[in-house]
């Protein structure tokens, strides 16, 4: 009898452990799918995550290798790839409709800004964000996950933006580094949090704004003006919270020259201007940066 009871208790323990493990794996898959689909919806291009681990008991989420594909027609290997996300979450919120994030840190982000004679990959992404952030938005995609996220502070460290110019104008990419971006009061304008797609949109717009400010004096002005002009158009239609975040990062890096390639030759800069002026509607018609 005692032996039977012993094996019964042991079997129940094994079953409980199996259910916990299975539940954890299921939650990881759901969270991974939510991040991928929400980001893809906001940016308009495929987004994938290498690994995601959500701990219910520890209240933590770790994510590695979020990669955003380039729009069709661009040759750089990807638009953006991240290092490791470390999030501390409120455990009770994991199973609810709103995920409450206590801390959000990202270490490592690589961005490829590819400029051609007719446009850029970032311009295409900004068009998608403009659609998403419009004051007269389209109806939400029914396939978008319903999980909402609430986060106050986001820290992004070690950002590297590689500017790919036409081959005739630059032999290799120009690297611009932003050591740290800090976003505060990210979603606190609403008690219900925001969709993952909206959070992605806010982060992407803020990162591009920081890179643009940091690139002054490093990237040829005509190329930068194209990006600045697109950001200005987007800003006019953004929700107030995203505009606040852009102003935050611009204030953090404004007036500081970027690291990386410091000595861009004058003939390269002038050559970029001549090529774009020849297009008739290129970025040379946009105002010079202040």
Buried (B, 14 or more C-beta within 10 A) or exposed (E): EEEEEEEEEEEEEEEEEEEEEEEBEEBBEBBBBBBBBBBBBBBBBEBBBEEBBBBBEEBBBEBBBBBBBBBEEBEBEBBBBBBBBBBBBBBEBBEEEBBBBBBBBBEBBBBBBBBBEEBBBBBBBBBBBBEBBEEEEEEEEEEBBEBBBBBBBBBBBBBBBBBBBBEEBBEEBBBBBBEEBBBEEBBEEEEEBBBBBBBBBBBBBBBBBBBBBBBBBBBBBBBBBBBBBBBEEBBEBBBEBBBBBBBBBBEBBEEEEBBBBEEBEEEBBEBBBEBBEEEEEBBBBBEEEE
